[in-house]
């Protein structure tokens, strides 16, 4: 697997508290799972980012809770609503 955006983000110092990696391709999720291993700060989600971001990720990052988020979108086959 090529060291791409998700893996580069996981190597940042200082690290983020948690990472949410989303992909439509189940094979890519499995490849990431193999690399990530048992890291507790990484959540892998197989699905459409339009749904997963709104339902599962963005509700966890709210101003009222003093939580910030950084969202990196891979432009390859990206279709955002």
mmCIF file as gemmi writes it, N, C-alpha and C atoms, coordinates in Angstrom:
data_model
loop_
_atom_site.group_PDB
_atom_site.id
_atom_site.type_symbol
_atom_site.label_atom_id
_atom_site.label_alt_id
_atom_site.label_comp_id
_atom_site.label_asym_id
_atom_site.label_entity_id
_atom_site.label_seq_id
_atom_site.pdbx_PDB_ins_code
_atom_site.Cartn_x
_atom_site.Cartn_y
_atom_site.Cartn_z
_atom_site.occupancy
_atom_site.B_iso_or_equiv
_atom_site.pdbx_formal_charge
_atom_site.auth_seq_id
_atom_site.auth_asym_id
_atom_site.pdbx_PDB_model_num
ATOM 1 N N . UNK Axp A 1 ? 0.848 -1.183 0 1 0 ? 1 A 1
ATOM 2 C CA . UNK Axp A 1 ? 0 0 0 1 0 ? 1 A 1
ATOM 3 C C . UNK Axp A 1 ? 0.89 1.243 0 1 0 ? 1 A 1
ATOM 4 N N . UNK Axp A 2 ? 0.507 2.233 -0.769 1 0 ? 2 A 1
ATOM 5 C CA . UNK Axp A 2 ? 1.244 3.482 -0.856 1 0 ? 2 A 1
ATOM 6 C C . UNK Axp A 2 ? 0.922 4.334 0.356 1 0 ? 2 A 1
ATOM 7 N N . UNK Axp A 3 ? 1.953 4.982 0.902 1 0 ? 3 A 1
ATOM 8 C CA . UNK Axp A 3 ? 1.748 5.868 2.036 1 0 ? 3 A 1
ATOM 9 C C . UNK Axp A 3 ? 0.97 7.085 1.554 1 0 ? 3 A 1
ATOM 10 N N . UNK Axp A 4 ? -0.342 7.098 1.781 1 0 ? 4 A 1
ATOM 11 C CA . UNK Axp A 4 ? -1.209 8.171 1.311 1 0 ? 4 A 1
ATOM 12 C C . UNK Axp A 4 ? -1.669 9.048 2.448 1 0 ? 4 A 1
ATOM 13 N N . UNK Axp A 5 ? -2.672 9.857 2.19 1 0 ? 5 A 1
ATOM 14 C CA . UNK Axp A 5 ? -3.176 10.818 3.174 1 0 ? 5 A 1
ATOM 15 C C . UNK Axp A 5 ? -3.522 10.197 4.512 1 0 ? 5 A 1
ATOM 16 N N . UNK Axp A 6 ? -4.271 9.078 4.564 1 0 ? 6 A 1
ATOM 17 C CA . UNK Axp A 6 ? -4.612 8.516 5.877 1 0 ? 6 A 1
ATOM 18 C C . UNK Axp A 6 ? -3.386 8.114 6.683 1 0 ? 6 A 1
ATOM 19 N N . UNK Axp A 7 ? -2.439 7.477 6.034 1 0 ? 7 A 1
ATOM 20 C CA . UNK Axp A 7 ? -1.262 7.02 6.754 1 0 ? 7 A 1
ATOM 21 C C . UNK Axp A 7 ? -0.359 8.178 7.141 1 0 ? 7 A 1
ATOM 22 N N . UNK Axp A 8 ? -0.262 9.188 6.292 1 0 ? 8 A 1
ATOM 23 C CA . UNK Axp A 8 ? 0.496 10.386 6.654 1 0 ? 8 A 1
ATOM 24 C C . UNK Axp A 8 ? -0.114 11.058 7.875 1 0 ? 8 A 1
ATOM 25 N N . UNK Axp A 9 ? -1.444 11.124 7.938 1 0 ? 9 A 1
ATOM 26 C CA . UNK Axp A 9 ? -2.122 11.735 9.086 1 0 ? 9 A 1
ATOM 27 C C . UNK Axp A 9 ? -1.829 10.965 10.361 1 0 ? 9 A 1
ATOM 28 N N . UNK Axp A 10 ? -1.758 9.643 10.273 1 0 ? 10 A 1
ATOM 29 C CA . UNK Axp A 10 ? -1.492 8.826 11.454 1 0 ? 10 A 1
ATOM 30 C C . UNK Axp A 10 ? -0.076 9.003 11.981 1 0 ? 10 A 1
ATOM 31 N N . UNK Axp A 11 ? 0.82 9.523 11.167 1 0 ? 11 A 1
ATOM 32 C CA . UNK Axp A 11 ? 2.21 9.712 11.576 1 0 ? 11 A 1
ATOM 33 C C . UNK Axp A 11 ? 2.488 11.114 12.112 1 0 ? 11 A 1
ATOM 34 N N . UNK Axp A 12 ? 1.498 12.006 12.086 1 0 ? 12 A 1
ATOM 35 C CA . UNK Axp A 12 ? 1.703 13.385 12.542 1 0 ? 12 A 1
ATOM 36 C C . UNK Axp A 12 ? 2.092 13.439 14.012 1 0 ? 12 A 1
ATOM 37 N N . UNK Axp A 13 ? 2.957 14.389 14.321 1 0 ? 13 A 1
ATOM 38 C CA . UNK Axp A 13 ? 3.333 14.645 15.71 1 0 ? 13 A 1
ATOM 39 C C . UNK Axp A 13 ? 3.166 16.125 15.984 1 0 ? 13 A 1
ATOM 40 N N . UNK Axp A 14 ? 2.505 16.523 17.015 1 0 ? 14 A 1
ATOM 41 C CA . UNK Axp A 14 ? 1.792 15.662 17.954 1 0 ? 14 A 1
ATOM 42 C C . UNK Axp A 14 ? 0.552 15.072 17.282 1 0 ? 14 A 1
ATOM 43 N N . UNK Axp A 15 ? 0.12 13.915 17.747 1 0 ? 15 A 1
ATOM 44 C CA . UNK Axp A 15 ? -1.017 13.239 17.11 1 0 ? 15 A 1
ATOM 45 C C . UNK Axp A 15 ? -2.357 13.854 17.483 1 0 ? 15 A 1
ATOM 46 N N . UNK Axp A 16 ? -3.365 13.571 16.676 1 0 ? 16 A 1
ATOM 47 C CA . UNK Axp A 16 ? -4.736 13.924 17.023 1 0 ? 16 A 1
ATOM 48 C C . UNK Axp A 16 ? -5.242 12.91 18.053 1 0 ? 16 A 1
ATOM 49 N N . UNK Axp A 17 ? -6.333 13.246 18.745 1 0 ? 17 A 1
ATOM 50 C CA . UNK Axp A 17 ? -6.911 12.308 19.722 1 0 ? 17 A 1
ATOM 51 C C . UNK Axp A 17 ? -7.567 11.111 19.061 1 0 ? 17 A 1
ATOM 52 N N . UNK Axp A 18 ? -8.192 11.356 17.917 1 0 ? 18 A 1
ATOM 53 C CA . UNK Axp A 18 ? -8.844 10.25 17.221 1 0 ? 18 A 1
ATOM 54 C C . UNK Axp A 18 ? -8.855 10.521 15.729 1 0 ? 18 A 1
ATOM 55 N N . UNK Axp A 19 ? -8.938 9.449 14.982 1 0 ? 19 A 1
ATOM 56 C CA . UNK Axp A 19 ? -8.952 9.492 13.528 1 0 ? 19 A 1
ATOM 57 C C . UNK Axp A 19 ? -10.141 8.677 13.038 1 0 ? 19 A 1
ATOM 58 N N . UNK Axp A 20 ? -10.847 9.208 12.053 1 0 ? 20 A 1
ATOM 59 C CA . UNK Axp A 20 ? -11.97 8.503 11.426 1 0 ? 20 A 1
ATOM 60 C C . UNK Axp A 20 ? -11.645 8.391 9.95 1 0 ? 20 A 1
ATOM 61 N N . UNK Axp A 21 ? -11.385 7.191 9.496 1 0 ? 21 A 1
ATOM 62 C CA . UNK Axp A 21 ? -11.034 6.95 8.098 1 0 ? 21 A 1
ATOM 63 C C . UNK Axp A 21 ? -12.207 6.251 7.422 1 0 ? 21 A 1
ATOM 64 N N . UNK Axp A 22 ? -12.666 6.833 6.321 1 0 ? 22 A 1
ATOM 65 C CA . UNK Axp A 22 ? -13.873 6.36 5.636 1 0 ? 22 A 1
ATOM 66 C C . UNK Axp A 22 ? -13.522 6.033 4.191 1 0 ? 22 A 1
ATOM 67 N N . UNK Axp A 23 ? -14.037 4.91 3.716 1 0 ? 23 A 1
ATOM 68 C CA . UNK Axp A 23 ? -13.843 4.577 2.303 1 0 ? 23 A 1
ATOM 69 C C . UNK Axp A 23 ? -14.988 3.713 1.811 1 0 ? 23 A 1
ATOM 70 N N . UNK Axp A 24 ? -15.369 3.928 0.567 1 0 ? 24 A 1
ATOM 71 C CA . UNK Axp A 24 ? -16.401 3.101 -0.07 1 0 ? 24 A 1
ATOM 72 C C . UNK Axp A 24 ? -15.887 1.703 -0.409 1 0 ? 24 A 1
ATOM 73 N N . UNK Axp A 25 ? -14.595 1.603 -0.617 1 0 ? 25 A 1
ATOM 74 C CA . UNK Axp A 25 ? -13.974 0.353 -1.045 1 0 ? 25 A 1
ATOM 75 C C . UNK Axp A 25 ? -13.59 -0.49 0.173 1 0 ? 25 A 1
ATOM 76 N N . UNK Axp A 26 ? -14.277 -1.587 0.355 1 0 ? 26 A 1
ATOM 77 C CA . UNK Axp A 26 ? -14.008 -2.462 1.491 1 0 ? 26 A 1
ATOM 78 C C . UNK Axp A 26 ? -12.597 -3.016 1.5 1 0 ? 26 A 1
ATOM 79 N N . UNK Axp A 27 ? -12.012 -3.218 0.322 1 0 ? 27 A 1
ATOM 80 C CA . UNK Axp A 27 ? -10.637 -3.709 0.258 1 0 ? 27 A 1
ATOM 81 C C . UNK Axp A 27 ? -9.656 -2.689 0.825 1 0 ? 27 A 1
ATOM 82 N N . UNK Axp A 28 ? -9.918 -1.412 0.569 1 0 ? 28 A 1
ATOM 83 C CA . UNK Axp A 28 ? -9.046 -0.372 1.114 1 0 ? 28 A 1
ATOM 84 C C . UNK Axp A 28 ? -9.19 -0.293 2.631 1 0 ? 28 A 1
ATOM 85 N N . UNK Axp A 29 ? -10.405 -0.458 3.118 1 0 ? 29 A 1
ATOM 86 C CA . UNK Axp A 29 ? -10.62 -0.462 4.566 1 0 ? 29 A 1
ATOM 87 C C . UNK Axp A 29 ? -9.86 -1.636 5.193 1 0 ? 29 A 1
ATOM 88 N N . UNK Axp A 30 ? -9.92 -2.791 4.564 1 0 ? 30 A 1
ATOM 89 C CA . UNK Axp A 30 ? -9.203 -3.955 5.09 1 0 ? 30 A 1
ATOM 90 C C . UNK Axp A 30 ? -7.697 -3.708 5.073 1 0 ? 30 A 1
ATOM 91 N N . UNK Axp A 31 ? -7.199 -3.084 4.011 1 0 ? 31 A 1
ATOM 92 C CA . UNK Axp A 31 ? -5.775 -2.75 3.941 1 0 ? 31 A 1
ATOM 93 C C . UNK Axp A 31 ? -5.372 -1.798 5.048 1 0 ? 31 A 1
ATOM 94 N N . UNK Axp A 32 ? -6.213 -0.799 5.303 1 0 ? 32 A 1
ATOM 95 C CA . UNK Axp A 32 ? -5.943 0.128 6.405 1 0 ? 32 A 1
ATOM 96 C C . UNK Axp A 32 ? -5.998 -0.59 7.747 1 0 ? 32 A 1
ATOM 97 N N . UNK Axp A 33 ? -6.95 -1.499 7.895 1 0 ? 33 A 1
ATOM 98 C CA . UNK Axp A 33 ? -7.086 -2.259 9.15 1 0 ? 33 A 1
ATOM 99 C C . UNK Axp A 33 ? -5.807 -3.057 9.42 1 0 ? 33 A 1
ATOM 100 N N . UNK Axp A 34 ? -5.239 -3.62 8.377 1 0 ? 34 A 1
ATOM 101 C CA . UNK Axp A 34 ? -4 -4.381 8.518 1 0 ? 34 A 1
ATOM 102 C C . UNK Axp A 34 ? -2.849 -3.493 8.977 1 0 ? 34 A 1
ATOM 103 N N . UNK Axp A 35 ? -2.81 -2.265 8.466 1 0 ? 35 A 1
ATOM 104 C CA . UNK Axp A 35 ? -1.737 -1.334 8.823 1 0 ? 35 A 1
ATOM 105 C C . UNK Axp A 35 ? -1.956 -0.721 10.2 1 0 ? 35 A 1
ATOM 106 N N . UNK Axp A 36 ? -3.187 -0.338 10.495 1 0 ? 36 A 1
ATOM 107 C CA . UNK Axp A 36 ? -3.515 0.337 11.756 1 0 ? 36 A 1
ATOM 108 C C . UNK Axp A 36 ? -3.375 -0.612 12.935 1 0 ? 36 A 1
ATOM 109 N N . UNK Axp A 37 ? -3.716 -1.862 12.724 1 0 ? 37 A 1
ATOM 110 C CA . UNK Axp A 37 ? -3.61 -2.842 13.798 1 0 ? 37 A 1
ATOM 111 C C . UNK Axp A 37 ? -4.599 -2.568 14.915 1 0 ? 37 A 1
ATOM 112 N N . UNK Axp A 38 ? -4.119 -2.55 16.134 1 0 ? 38 A 1
ATOM 113 C CA . UNK Axp A 38 ? -5.001 -2.412 17.302 1 0 ? 38 A 1
ATOM 114 C C . UNK Axp A 38 ? -5.049 -0.996 17.867 1 0 ? 38 A 1
ATOM 115 N N . UNK Axp A 39 ? -4.689 -0.006 17.071 1 0 ? 39 A 1
ATOM 116 C CA . UNK Axp A 39 ? -4.722 1.38 17.567 1 0 ? 39 A 1
ATOM 117 C C . UNK Axp A 39 ? -6.125 1.745 18.004 1 0 ? 39 A 1
ATOM 118 N N . UNK Axp A 40 ? -6.249 2.202 19.23 1 0 ? 40 A 1
ATOM 119 C CA . UNK Axp A 40 ? -7.55 2.566 19.798 1 0 ? 40 A 1
ATOM 120 C C . UNK Axp A 40 ? -8.028 3.941 19.337 1 0 ? 40 A 1
ATOM 121 N N . UNK Axp A 41 ? -7.135 4.748 18.761 1 0 ? 41 A 1
ATOM 122 C CA . UNK Axp A 41 ? -7.495 6.104 18.345 1 0 ? 41 A 1
ATOM 123 C C . UNK Axp A 41 ? -7.963 6.17 16.895 1 0 ? 41 A 1
ATOM 124 N N . UNK Axp A 42 ? -8.078 5.031 16.222 1 0 ? 42 A 1
ATOM 125 C CA . UNK Axp A 42 ? -8.464 4.994 14.814 1 0 ? 42 A 1
ATOM 126 C C . UNK Axp A 42 ? -9.783 4.238 14.659 1 0 ? 42 A 1
ATOM 127 N N . UNK Axp A 43 ? -10.739 4.899 13.981 1 0 ? 43 A 1
ATOM 128 C CA . UNK Axp A 43 ? -12.024 4.275 13.663 1 0 ? 43 A 1
ATOM 129 C C . UNK Axp A 43 ? -12.092 4.158 12.148 1 0 ? 43 A 1
ATOM 130 N N . UNK Axp A 44 ? -12.262 2.94 11.66 1 0 ? 44 A 1
ATOM 131 C CA . UNK Axp A 44 ? -12.375 2.7 10.222 1 0 ? 44 A 1
ATOM 132 C C . UNK Axp A 44 ? -13.839 2.49 9.882 1 0 ? 44 A 1
ATOM 133 N N . UNK Axp A 45 ? -14.315 3.191 8.87 1 0 ? 45 A 1
ATOM 134 C CA . UNK Axp A 45 ? -15.715 3.095 8.48 1 0 ? 45 A 1
ATOM 135 C C . UNK Axp A 45 ? -15.826 2.812 6.995 1 0 ? 45 A 1
ATOM 136 N N . UNK Axp A 46 ? -16.565 1.788 6.668 1 0 ? 46 A 1
ATOM 137 C CA . UNK Axp A 46 ? -16.822 1.418 5.285 1 0 ? 46 A 1
ATOM 138 C C . UNK Axp A 46 ? -18.166 2.019 4.907 1 0 ? 46 A 1
ATOM 139 N N . UNK Axp A 47 ? -18.177 2.939 3.945 1 0 ? 47 A 1
ATOM 140 C CA . UNK Axp A 47 ? -19.431 3.539 3.536 1 0 ? 47 A 1
ATOM 141 C C . UNK Axp A 47 ? -19.244 4.821 2.768 1 0 ? 47 A 1
ATOM 142 N N . UNK Axp A 48 ? -20.358 5.47 2.495 1 0 ? 48 A 1
ATOM 143 C CA . UNK Axp A 48 ? -20.408 6.727 1.758 1 0 ? 48 A 1
ATOM 144 C C . UNK Axp A 48 ? -20.1 7.872 2.721 1 0 ? 48 A 1
ATOM 145 N N . UNK Axp A 49 ? -19.076 8.662 2.404 1 0 ? 49 A 1
ATOM 146 C CA . UNK Axp A 49 ? -18.68 9.74 3.312 1 0 ? 49 A 1
ATOM 147 C C . UNK Axp A 49 ? -19.797 10.761 3.516 1 0 ? 49 A 1
ATOM 148 N N . UNK Axp A 50 ? -20.668 10.941 2.531 1 0 ? 50 A 1
ATOM 149 C CA . UNK Axp A 50 ? -21.783 11.874 2.683 1 0 ? 50 A 1
ATOM 150 C C . UNK Axp A 50 ? -22.675 11.477 3.857 1 0 ? 50 A 1
ATOM 151 N N . UNK Axp A 51 ? -22.83 10.202 4.078 1 0 ? 51 A 1
ATOM 152 C CA . UNK Axp A 51 ? -23.654 9.716 5.174 1 0 ? 51 A 1
ATOM 153 C C . UNK Axp A 51 ? -22.851 9.565 6.458 1 0 ? 51 A 1
ATOM 154 N N . UNK Axp A 52 ? -21.696 8.948 6.365 1 0 ? 52 A 1
ATOM 155 C CA . UNK Axp A 52 ? -20.894 8.654 7.557 1 0 ? 52 A 1
ATOM 156 C C . UNK Axp A 52 ? -20.442 9.932 8.255 1 0 ? 52 A 1
ATOM 157 N N . UNK Axp A 53 ? -19.999 10.928 7.492 1 0 ? 53 A 1
ATOM 158 C CA . UNK Axp A 53 ? -19.564 12.179 8.116 1 0 ? 53 A 1
ATOM 159 C C . UNK Axp A 53 ? -20.703 12.835 8.889 1 0 ? 53 A 1
ATOM 160 N N . UNK Axp A 54 ? -21.867 12.935 8.266 1 0 ? 54 A 1
ATOM 161 C CA . UNK Axp A 54 ? -22.999 13.611 8.912 1 0 ? 54 A 1
ATOM 162 C C . UNK Axp A 54 ? -23.555 12.827 10.102 1 0 ? 54 A 1
ATOM 163 N N . UNK Axp A 55 ? -23.617 11.512 9.989 1 0 ? 55 A 1
ATOM 164 C CA . UNK Axp A 55 ? -24.243 10.709 11.038 1 0 ? 55 A 1
ATOM 165 C C . UNK Axp A 55 ? -23.302 10.338 12.172 1 0 ? 55 A 1
ATOM 166 N N . UNK Axp A 56 ? -22.039 10.062 11.846 1 0 ? 56 A 1
ATOM 167 C CA . UNK Axp A 56 ? -21.156 9.485 12.847 1 0 ? 56 A 1
ATOM 168 C C . UNK Axp A 56 ? -19.98 10.365 13.277 1 0 ? 56 A 1
ATOM 169 N N . UNK Axp A 57 ? -19.445 11.158 12.361 1 0 ? 57 A 1
ATOM 170 C CA . UNK Axp A 57 ? -18.222 11.897 12.673 1 0 ? 57 A 1
ATOM 171 C C . UNK Axp A 57 ? -18.511 13.323 13.147 1 0 ? 57 A 1
ATOM 172 N N . UNK Axp A 58 ? -19.222 14.11 12.352 1 0 ? 58 A 1
ATOM 173 C CA . UNK Axp A 58 ? -19.445 15.513 12.704 1 0 ? 58 A 1
ATOM 174 C C . UNK Axp A 58 ? -20.145 15.715 14.047 1 0 ? 58 A 1
ATOM 175 N N . UNK Axp A 59 ? -21.084 14.857 14.445 1 0 ? 59 A 1
ATOM 176 C CA . UNK Axp A 59 ? -21.689 15.035 15.772 1 0 ? 59 A 1
ATOM 177 C C . UNK Axp A 59 ? -20.687 14.912 16.929 1 0 ? 59 A 1
ATOM 178 N N . UNK Axp A 60 ? -19.543 14.274 16.686 1 0 ? 60 A 1
ATOM 179 C CA . UNK Axp A 60 ? -18.524 14.115 17.721 1 0 ? 60 A 1
ATOM 180 C C . UNK Axp A 60 ? -17.63 15.352 17.851 1 0 ? 60 A 1
ATOM 181 N N . UNK Axp A 61 ? -17.701 16.251 16.883 1 0 ? 61 A 1
ATOM 182 C CA . UNK Axp A 61 ? -16.808 17.408 16.837 1 0 ? 61 A 1
ATOM 183 C C . UNK Axp A 61 ? -17.658 18.672 16.853 1 0 ? 61 A 1
ATOM 184 N N . UNK Axp A 62 ? -17.998 19.113 18.056 1 0 ? 62 A 1
ATOM 185 C CA . UNK Axp A 62 ? -18.879 20.265 18.163 1 0 ? 62 A 1
ATOM 186 C C . UNK Axp A 62 ? -18.231 21.383 18.974 1 0 ? 62 A 1
ATOM 187 N N . UNK Axp A 63 ? -18.476 22.582 18.538 1 0 ? 63 A 1
ATOM 188 C CA . UNK Axp A 63 ? -17.918 23.77 19.19 1 0 ? 63 A 1
ATOM 189 C C . UNK Axp A 63 ? -18.309 23.837 20.663 1 0 ? 63 A 1
ATOM 190 N N . UNK Axp A 64 ? -19.56 23.521 20.958 1 0 ? 64 A 1
ATOM 191 C CA . UNK Axp A 64 ? -20.043 23.617 22.345 1 0 ? 64 A 1
ATOM 192 C C . UNK Axp A 64 ? -19.286 22.673 23.284 1 0 ? 64 A 1
ATOM 193 N N . UNK Axp A 65 ? -18.686 21.634 22.742 1 0 ? 65 A 1
ATOM 194 C CA . UNK Axp A 65 ? -17.902 20.688 23.531 1 0 ? 65 A 1
ATOM 195 C C . UNK Axp A 65 ? -16.404 21.006 23.488 1 0 ? 65 A 1
ATOM 196 N N . UNK Axp A 66 ? -16.051 22.126 22.851 1 0 ? 66 A 1
ATOM 197 C CA . UNK Axp A 66 ? -14.661 22.541 22.688 1 0 ? 66 A 1
ATOM 198 C C . UNK Axp A 66 ? -13.828 21.462 21.992 1 0 ? 66 A 1
ATOM 199 N N . UNK Axp A 67 ? -14.441 20.83 20.989 1 0 ? 67 A 1
ATOM 200 C CA . UNK Axp A 67 ? -13.744 19.807 20.204 1 0 ? 67 A 1
ATOM 201 C C . UNK Axp A 67 ? -13.572 20.331 18.79 1 0 ? 67 A 1
ATOM 202 N N . UNK Axp A 68 ? -12.381 20.172 18.279 1 0 ? 68 A 1
ATOM 203 C CA . UNK Axp A 68 ? -12.083 20.615 16.926 1 0 ? 68 A 1
ATOM 204 C C . UNK Axp A 68 ? -11.878 19.419 16.028 1 0 ? 68 A 1
ATOM 205 N N . UNK Axp A 69 ? -12.01 19.64 14.739 1 0 ? 69 A 1
ATOM 206 C CA . UNK Axp A 69 ? -11.783 18.569 13.79 1 0 ? 69 A 1
ATOM 207 C C . UNK Axp A 69 ? -11.126 19.093 12.529 1 0 ? 69 A 1
ATOM 208 N N . UNK Axp A 70 ? -10.396 18.244 11.899 1 0 ? 70 A 1
ATOM 209 C CA . UNK Axp A 70 ? -9.767 18.529 10.619 1 0 ? 70 A 1
ATOM 210 C C . UNK Axp A 70 ? -10.215 17.437 9.67 1 0 ? 70 A 1
ATOM 211 N N . UNK Axp A 71 ? -10.782 17.818 8.556 1 0 ? 71 A 1
ATOM 212 C CA . UNK Axp A 71 ? -11.315 16.849 7.602 1 0 ? 71 A 1
ATOM 213 C C . UNK Axp A 71 ? -10.493 16.921 6.323 1 0 ? 71 A 1
ATOM 214 N N . UNK Axp A 72 ? -9.847 15.814 5.963 1 0 ? 72 A 1
ATOM 215 C CA . UNK Axp A 72 ? -9.103 15.723 4.715 1 0 ? 72 A 1
ATOM 216 C C . UNK Axp A 72 ? -9.893 14.85 3.756 1 0 ? 72 A 1
ATOM 217 N N . UNK Axp A 73 ? -10.144 15.365 2.577 1 0 ? 73 A 1
ATOM 218 C CA . UNK Axp A 73 ? -10.923 14.629 1.582 1 0 ? 73 A 1
ATOM 219 C C . UNK Axp A 73 ? -10.032 14.267 0.41 1 0 ? 73 A 1
ATOM 220 N N . UNK Axp A 74 ? -9.987 12.996 0.093 1 0 ? 74 A 1
ATOM 221 C CA . UNK Axp A 74 ? -9.216 12.513 -1.036 1 0 ? 74 A 1
ATOM 222 C C . UNK Axp A 74 ? -10.027 12.773 -2.303 1 0 ? 74 A 1
ATOM 223 N N . UNK Axp A 75 ? -9.485 13.502 -3.273 1 0 ? 75 A 1
ATOM 224 C CA . UNK Axp A 75 ? -10.27 13.871 -4.452 1 0 ? 75 A 1
ATOM 225 C C . UNK Axp A 75 ? -10.519 12.721 -5.426 1 0 ? 75 A 1
ATOM 226 N N . UNK Axp A 76 ? -9.921 11.573 -5.215 1 0 ? 76 A 1
ATOM 227 C CA . UNK Axp A 76 ? -10.081 10.451 -6.141 1 0 ? 76 A 1
ATOM 228 C C . UNK Axp A 76 ? -11.5 9.906 -6.048 1 0 ? 76 A 1
ATOM 229 N N . UNK Axp A 77 ? -12.266 10.036 -7.122 1 0 ? 77 A 1
ATOM 230 C CA . UNK Axp A 77 ? -13.656 9.578 -7.192 1 0 ? 77 A 1
ATOM 231 C C . UNK Axp A 77 ? -14.534 10.184 -6.105 1 0 ? 77 A 1
ATOM 232 N N . UNK Axp A 78 ? -14.255 11.408 -5.717 1 0 ? 78 A 1
ATOM 233 C CA . UNK Axp A 78 ? -15.005 12.065 -4.65 1 0 ? 78 A 1
ATOM 234 C C . UNK Axp A 78 ? -16.3 12.664 -5.197 1 0 ? 78 A 1
ATOM 235 N N . UNK Axp A 79 ? -17.401 12.345 -4.572 1 0 ? 79 A 1
ATOM 236 C CA . UNK Axp A 79 ? -18.69 12.906 -4.922 1 0 ? 79 A 1
ATOM 237 C C . UNK Axp A 79 ? -19.358 13.368 -3.633 1 0 ? 79 A 1
ATOM 238 N N . UNK Axp A 80 ? -19.237 14.655 -3.339 1 0 ? 80 A 1
ATOM 239 C CA . UNK Axp A 80 ? -19.833 15.203 -2.122 1 0 ? 80 A 1
ATOM 240 C C . UNK Axp A 80 ? -21.186 15.807 -2.398 1 0 ? 80 A 1
ATOM 241 N N . UNK Axp A 81 ? -22.101 15.604 -1.472 1 0 ? 81 A 1
ATOM 242 C CA . UNK Axp A 81 ? -23.417 16.24 -1.546 1 0 ? 81 A 1
ATOM 243 C C . UNK Axp A 81 ? -23.346 17.599 -0.861 1 0 ? 81 A 1
